[in-house]
Amino acid sequence: MAYETLLTSLEDGVMTVTLNRPDKLNAFNTVMSKELIDFFQRVNAMDEVRAIVVTGSGRAFCAGADISGGSTFTTTFRDSFTSSARNTRLMPPPPSSRSMR
């Protein structure tokens, strides 16, 4: 998966997605929102992924919305992301965490 604002890697069933706009403190923009939706939809279909870790490159995880270009967190994005999240498979916790309950 190649993205403009995200880096991804899969190792031992753990998919790591890194917000990759360190010069902007990984501020969330329209491109990143579309890429995250695509990322989660693709990963949802990958049986080999058992967990997802979201992190940020540089010194910040995410500074929030990048409004420098006049963009905002629109209803369109919110509805798309909510719909995408609703379609994500919920997986049972791994056996080691079940025994901790």
Secondary structure, DSSP 4 states (H G I P E B T S, - for coil): ---SSEEEEEETTEEEEEE--GGGTT-B-HHHHHHHHHHHHHHHT-TT--EEEEEESTT-S--SB--TTS----HHHHHHHHHHHHTSPP-PPPHHHHTT-
